[in-house]
Amino acid sequence: TAELSVAGALPERRRRLGAADALLTRIASRTAAATALGGGLSALVCGLTVVAAGLVAVPAVNDGRLSGVALAVVVLTPLAAFEAVAGLPLALQYRRRVARSAERVYEVLDAPVPVHEPEHPAEEPAAPFPLEVRGLSARYPGAGRDALTALDLTLTPGRRIAVVGPSGSGKTTLAQVLLRFLDASSGTYRLGDVPASALESDTVRRSVGLCAQDAHVFDSTIRENLRLARPAATDTELRDALARARLLDWVLTLPQGLDTPVGEHGARLSGGQRQRLALARALLADFPVLVLDEPAEHLDLPTADALTADLLDATRGCATVLITHRLTGLEAVDEVLVLDGGRVVQRGPYAALAAEEGPLRRMLERERETVMAGA
């Protein structure tokens, strides 16, 4: 509520919350009333039917036309019949709810499939290198144009590439294609000598890992969050991954150490600590290729720059694709790709691009102006 209070929006949000609560209360009241009315009417009709059956059957018993046992059957038959249909009123109430739920399920089932799995998957290559992308274009299902167009990229062991550009330029789309969360619409993407489209998605993701800006931290301990990447990892391996992510010194100060709970969505950690924990998890998985998708997003500039520097240091020797909007520290990568509108508008070593007039130099000047304005 602090952000809402600062923005002056708290009273309006409370009013809307109260209105929504009142609406839900009215709906619940109507549902309860309908349930009670349906149950009451069913019981009333059942009781009247039993009484009517008794009034008809008793004279027949007195006249000797009906035995006592038959009388019991006549009286109990309406009870049995109504028990069989007693759930109908409730079923009618739930019919519309179930129909709406079915609509949502069919919306998911009928949605376009972003990735088509091969009917006969190819054998996983011994190594994913060279990872080659040639003339690659990609489009999201239902979109009218490509989000990424004619991109070329090559990764060899230890090679590191930074992908920069404004929001919507296709950076995250590239990450999704590399991880096979999205199929290429044209061009080729190969791991070793095998087309990625011929491999199962899970096979590709055993070679290409991700450390995303919104990496999920589970409501468990530091140890269990790390072991998601490698369940059989020893404490020594866990500490080594934490050390590479520059988080071990902090963990060692905690009374419970690796068994410290992190809270729901990592609520007990700072933004930088959450991201470093996600990085440690990715490092523990030991992917041959690691995609870092905006790992310093939502962090303040000093923290973001420190994290980027540590990321590049921790991934030294690992084939890495660093997707970022920050340019600080990119001297450590082998090549920089500048995207705009889904196309590569500039590429080359960071020092050369920063020295010549072009998109990256203009981005660098804007970043410096932003830093100076915030100083």
C-alpha positions as MATLAB code, in Angstrom:
seq = 'TAELSVAGALPERRRRLGAADALLTRIASRTAAATALGGGLSALVCGLTVVAAGLVAVPAVNDGRLSGVALAVVVLTPLAAFEAVAGLPLALQYRRRVARSAERVYEVLDAPVPVHEPEHPAEEPAAPFPLEVRGLSARYPGAGRDALTALDLTLTPGRRIAVVGPSGSGKTTLAQVLLRFLDASSGTYRLGDVPASALESDTVRRSVGLCAQDAHVFDSTIRENLRLARPAATDTELRDALARARLLDWVLTLPQGLDTPVGEHGARLSGGQRQRLALARALLADFPVLVLDEPAEHLDLPTADALTADLLDATRGCATVLITHRLTGLEAVDEVLVLDGGRVVQRGPYAALAAEEGPLRRMLERERETVMAGA';
ca = [
       0.000    0.000    0.000;
       2.983    2.338    0.310;
       3.196    2.909   -3.461;
      -0.553    3.556   -3.653;
      -0.363    6.034   -0.774;
       2.489    7.952   -2.393;
       0.587    8.078   -5.694;
      -2.578    9.221   -3.925;
      -4.490    6.258   -5.324;
      -5.180    4.401   -2.066;
      -8.701    5.834   -1.372;
      -9.881    5.016   -4.908;
      -8.407    1.518   -4.730;
     -10.103    0.934   -1.395;
     -13.414    2.120   -2.843;
     -13.072   -0.233   -5.809;
     -12.067   -3.087   -3.500;
     -15.124   -2.436   -1.326;
     -17.393   -2.396   -4.386;
     -15.917   -5.688   -5.613;
     -16.334   -7.220   -2.156;
     -19.975   -6.079   -2.011;
     -20.635   -7.575   -5.458;
     -19.089  -10.905   -4.458;
     -21.133  -10.885   -1.238;
     -24.362  -10.341   -3.208;
     -23.476  -13.146   -5.606;
     -22.679  -15.494   -2.704;
     -25.946  -14.506   -0.981;
     -27.987  -15.197   -4.107;
     -26.259  -18.546   -4.555;
     -26.906  -19.511   -0.935;
     -30.541  -18.401   -1.199;
     -31.034  -20.412   -4.399;
     -29.453  -23.468   -2.783;
     -31.636  -23.140    0.311;
     -34.797  -22.556   -1.764;
     -34.053  -25.532   -4.022;
     -33.371  -27.791   -1.067;
     -36.465  -26.590    0.804;
     -38.782  -27.050   -2.175;
     -37.384  -30.516   -2.829;
     -37.967  -31.519    0.796;
     -41.494  -30.040    0.751;
     -42.505  -31.821   -2.450;
     -40.968  -35.053   -1.190;
     -42.878  -34.783    2.101;
     -46.179  -33.990    0.371;
     -45.680  -36.929   -1.988;
     -45.076  -39.302    0.942;
     -48.206  -38.007    2.729;
     -50.272  -38.370   -0.458;
     -49.001  -41.937   -0.955;
     -49.907  -42.747    2.623;
     -53.407  -41.283    2.292;
     -54.014  -43.390   -0.797;
     -52.456  -46.601    0.539;
     -53.886  -46.707    4.096;
     -57.547  -47.217    2.992;
     -56.346  -49.989    0.704;
     -54.725  -51.721    3.683;
     -57.939  -51.352    5.711;
     -59.908  -52.925    2.847;
     -57.461  -55.798    2.645;
     -56.350  -54.870   -0.888;
     -52.813  -54.041    0.269;
     -50.569  -55.761    2.786;
     -48.595  -53.947    5.486;
     -45.326  -54.685    3.746;
     -46.681  -53.266    0.497;
     -47.760  -50.151    2.408;
     -44.202  -49.597    3.586;
     -42.955  -49.966    0.008;
     -45.523  -47.459   -1.291;
     -44.576  -44.903    1.359;
     -40.807  -45.344    0.985;
     -40.728  -45.324   -2.831;
     -41.154  -41.503   -3.105;
     -38.306  -41.031   -0.625;
     -36.007  -43.192   -2.751;
     -37.088  -41.464   -5.945;
     -36.461  -37.980   -4.567;
     -33.091  -39.017   -3.166;
     -32.021  -39.909   -6.700;
     -32.857  -36.417   -8.020;
     -31.984  -34.404   -4.906;
     -28.767  -33.105   -6.493;
     -30.450  -31.640   -9.581;
     -31.024  -28.124   -8.154;
     -27.360  -27.834   -7.205;
     -26.324  -29.247  -10.584;
     -28.355  -26.565  -12.361;
     -26.593  -23.873  -10.323;
     -23.169  -25.204  -11.251;
     -24.009  -25.713  -14.923;
     -23.139  -22.143  -15.960;
     -19.997  -22.137  -13.845;
     -18.803  -25.390  -15.388;
     -19.653  -24.115  -18.874;
     -17.520  -20.991  -18.312;
     -14.673  -23.134  -16.960;
     -14.900  -25.333  -20.046;
     -14.658  -22.227  -22.253;
     -11.411  -21.225  -20.544;
     -10.007  -24.747  -20.955;
     -10.870  -24.785  -24.651;
      -9.281  -21.342  -25.085;
      -6.010  -22.894  -23.904;
      -6.450  -26.071  -25.964;
      -7.312  -24.101  -29.108;
      -4.486  -21.575  -28.717;
      -1.765  -21.704  -31.391;
       1.145  -23.932  -30.404;
       4.351  -21.830  -30.210;
       6.597  -24.893  -30.566;
       5.999  -28.012  -32.670;
       7.691  -31.110  -31.297;
       9.205  -33.496  -33.878;
       7.410  -36.808  -34.415;
      10.744  -38.634  -34.567;
      13.281  -36.626  -32.533;
      16.900  -36.642  -33.623;
      19.609  -37.928  -31.323;
      21.083  -35.320  -29.006;
      24.460  -34.084  -30.277;
      27.530  -34.865  -28.204;
      28.124  -31.107  -27.829;
      25.946  -28.132  -28.795;
      28.840  -26.365  -30.533;
      28.996  -24.595  -32.741;
      25.585  -23.119  -31.954;
      24.655  -21.438  -35.229;
      21.763  -19.162  -36.115;
      21.480  -18.179  -39.784;
      18.909  -15.810  -41.281;
      16.604  -16.484  -38.360;
      13.197  -14.826  -38.195;
      10.549  -15.459  -35.537;
       6.940  -14.463  -35.095;
       4.589  -14.932  -32.154;
       1.369  -16.894  -32.836;
      -1.327  -14.529  -34.058;
       1.091  -11.640  -34.673;
       1.007   -9.780  -37.953;
       4.755   -9.378  -38.374;
       8.051  -10.930  -37.324;
       9.436   -9.941  -33.932;
      12.908  -10.943  -35.112;
      14.205  -10.768  -38.678;
      17.196  -12.307  -40.490;
      19.494  -12.672  -37.475;
      22.878  -14.409  -37.627;
      24.739  -15.585  -34.538;
      27.487  -18.097  -33.740;
      28.517  -19.397  -30.337;
      31.568  -21.512  -29.628;
      32.831  -22.704  -26.229;
      33.624  -19.695  -24.043;
      32.371  -17.106  -26.542;
      30.221  -14.358  -25.039;
      27.798  -12.173  -26.962;
      25.795   -9.226  -25.645;
      22.469   -8.344  -27.265;
      21.309   -4.780  -26.613;
      18.559   -2.533  -27.893;
      15.411   -0.676  -26.858;
      12.319   -2.411  -25.481;
      10.482   -4.320  -28.188;
      13.549   -4.700  -30.385;
      13.469   -8.523  -30.293;
      15.982   -9.292  -27.543;
      13.724  -11.544  -25.471;
      12.333  -13.129  -28.645;
      15.873  -14.294  -29.442;
      16.135  -15.861  -25.981;
      12.834  -17.695  -26.465;
      13.957  -19.091  -29.818;
      17.303  -20.236  -28.403;
      15.467  -22.047  -25.594;
      12.810  -23.436  -27.986;
       9.944  -21.659  -26.281;
       9.213  -20.274  -29.755;
       9.831  -21.747  -33.195;
      11.642  -19.819  -35.907;
       9.396  -18.825  -38.805;
      12.338  -18.953  -41.228;
      16.094  -19.434  -41.181;
      18.072  -22.099  -39.359;
      19.056  -22.772  -35.759;
      21.479  -25.636  -35.180;
      23.136  -27.201  -32.148;
      26.295  -28.874  -33.374;
      25.248  -30.382  -36.678;
      21.615  -30.995  -35.650;
      18.707  -28.589  -36.374;
      17.106  -27.503  -33.101;
      13.677  -28.125  -34.648;
      14.594  -31.819  -34.971;
      15.274  -32.066  -31.222;
      12.746  -32.224  -28.409;
      12.420  -28.927  -26.535;
      13.660  -30.486  -23.299;
      16.729  -31.784  -25.122;
      17.567  -28.270  -26.324;
      17.092  -26.905  -22.810;
      19.585  -29.420  -21.424;
      22.220  -27.611  -23.483;
      20.871  -24.049  -23.384;
      19.968  -22.690  -19.955;
      18.287  -19.477  -18.842;
      18.712  -16.973  -16.051;
      15.770  -14.624  -16.536;
      14.883  -11.264  -15.033;
      11.798  -12.832  -13.417;
      13.395  -16.129  -12.366;
      11.104  -17.705   -9.795;
      12.330  -18.197   -6.242;
      10.291  -20.786   -4.367;
       9.005  -20.494   -0.817;
      11.622  -22.852    0.558;
      15.235  -22.733    1.712;
      18.308  -21.527   -0.144;
      19.458  -25.156   -0.378;
      16.233  -26.416   -1.947;
      16.047  -23.535   -4.407;
      19.555  -24.359   -5.604;
      18.923  -28.099   -5.804;
      16.178  -27.540   -8.357;
      19.044  -27.319  -10.840;
      20.844  -30.418   -9.575;
      18.984  -32.470   -6.915;
      22.054  -34.557   -6.014;
      24.391  -31.563   -5.537;
      26.565  -31.656   -2.437;
      26.916  -28.761   -0.012;
      30.377  -28.094   -1.429;
      28.929  -27.734   -4.920;
      26.158  -25.487   -3.599;
      28.676  -23.221   -1.877;
      30.836  -23.111   -4.992;
      27.862  -21.927   -7.082;
      27.004  -19.322   -4.442;
      30.606  -18.133   -4.397;
      30.651  -17.691   -8.179;
      27.424  -15.674   -7.887;
      29.011  -13.526   -5.127;
      26.431  -14.661   -2.570;
      28.361  -17.089   -0.369;
      29.736  -14.493    2.067;
      26.204  -13.338    2.862;
      24.887  -16.910    3.251;
      27.688  -17.756    5.687;
      26.545  -14.909    7.966;
      23.038  -16.385    8.281;
      22.323  -18.458   11.428;
      20.686  -21.220    9.368;
      23.064  -20.962    6.422;
      21.847  -22.935    3.419;
      18.704  -23.900    5.335;
      17.540  -20.277    5.594;
      13.945  -19.845    4.286;
      13.708  -17.230    1.545;
       9.962  -16.573    1.827;
       7.289  -16.556   -0.847;
       8.757  -15.371   -4.162;
      11.977  -14.688   -2.256;
      10.316  -11.991   -0.123;
      13.081  -12.187    2.502;
      15.762  -11.388   -0.063;
      16.642   -8.116   -1.722;
      16.243   -7.801   -5.487;
      19.965   -8.275   -6.037;
      20.092  -11.307   -3.750;
      17.159  -12.937   -5.551;
      18.874  -12.457   -8.903;
      22.189  -13.794   -7.597;
      20.412  -16.842   -6.191;
      18.861  -17.437   -9.624;
      22.315  -17.077  -11.194;
      23.822  -19.549   -8.705;
      21.074  -22.015   -9.626;
      21.844  -21.609  -13.331;
      25.585  -22.009  -12.711;
      24.966  -25.150  -10.663;
      23.098  -26.676  -13.627;
      26.331  -26.246  -15.646;
      24.691  -25.532  -19.000;
      27.087  -25.474  -21.976;
      25.262  -22.344  -23.179;
      23.718  -19.814  -20.787;
      21.240  -17.108  -21.770;
      21.057  -14.186  -19.342;
      17.834  -12.302  -20.111;
      17.858   -8.813  -18.540;
      19.282  -10.167  -15.243;
      19.741   -6.670  -13.777;
      16.259   -5.382  -14.662;
      14.314   -3.641  -11.859;
      17.483   -3.028   -9.838;
      18.953    0.360   -8.986;
      21.879    1.390  -11.193;
      24.763    0.668   -8.757;
      23.311   -2.761   -7.909;
      22.598   -3.500  -11.581;
      26.130   -2.588  -12.641;
      27.687   -4.637   -9.841;
      25.498   -7.618  -10.693;
      26.333   -7.387  -14.407;
      30.054   -7.321  -13.620;
      29.694  -10.360  -11.360;
      27.602  -12.177  -13.971;
      30.239  -11.697  -16.627;
      32.964  -12.790  -14.226;
      31.014  -15.855  -13.060;
      30.277  -16.998  -16.624;
      33.846  -16.653  -17.844;
      34.666  -19.708  -19.950;
      30.966  -20.443  -20.570;
      29.264  -19.690  -23.895;
      26.957  -16.847  -22.941;
      24.292  -14.654  -24.503;
      23.759  -11.574  -22.327;
      20.540   -9.723  -23.125;
      20.544   -6.310  -21.490;
      19.572   -2.682  -21.866;
      22.543   -1.584  -19.736;
      25.885   -1.048  -21.482;
      28.153   -0.887  -18.450;
      30.656   -3.754  -18.328;
      30.176   -4.936  -21.899;
      33.901   -4.524  -22.559;
      34.193   -8.091  -21.238;
      32.140   -9.676  -24.044;
      33.477  -10.774  -27.430;
      30.783   -9.223  -29.584;
      27.842   -6.849  -29.198;
      24.680   -7.094  -31.317;
      22.476   -4.002  -31.424;
      18.845   -4.755  -32.281;
      16.172   -2.314  -33.364;
      12.797   -3.267  -34.742;
      13.759   -6.939  -34.736;
      16.831   -6.428  -36.947;
      20.551   -6.249  -36.243;
      21.493   -2.632  -36.958;
      25.069   -2.836  -35.660;
      27.465   -5.524  -34.471;
      31.092   -5.835  -33.484;
      33.439   -5.452  -30.489;
      32.145   -3.070  -27.817;
      35.161   -0.731  -27.987;
      34.851   -0.313  -31.753;
      31.107    0.313  -31.656;
      31.414    2.796  -28.799;
      34.071    4.738  -30.701;
      32.152    5.132  -33.956;
      28.977    7.061  -34.675;
      26.024    4.718  -34.552;
      23.176    3.237  -32.476;
      25.335    1.886  -29.645;
      27.177    5.157  -29.180;
      23.875    7.033  -28.993;
      22.574    4.511  -26.436;
      25.762    4.970  -24.420;
      25.382    8.767  -24.440;
      21.753    8.521  -23.288;
      22.773    6.128  -20.513;
      25.484    8.507  -19.301;
      23.002   11.395  -19.318;
      20.577    9.335  -17.248;
      23.282    8.452  -14.718;
      24.391   12.087  -14.421;
      20.796   13.273  -14.018;
      20.248   10.810  -11.194;
      23.511   11.668   -9.449;
];
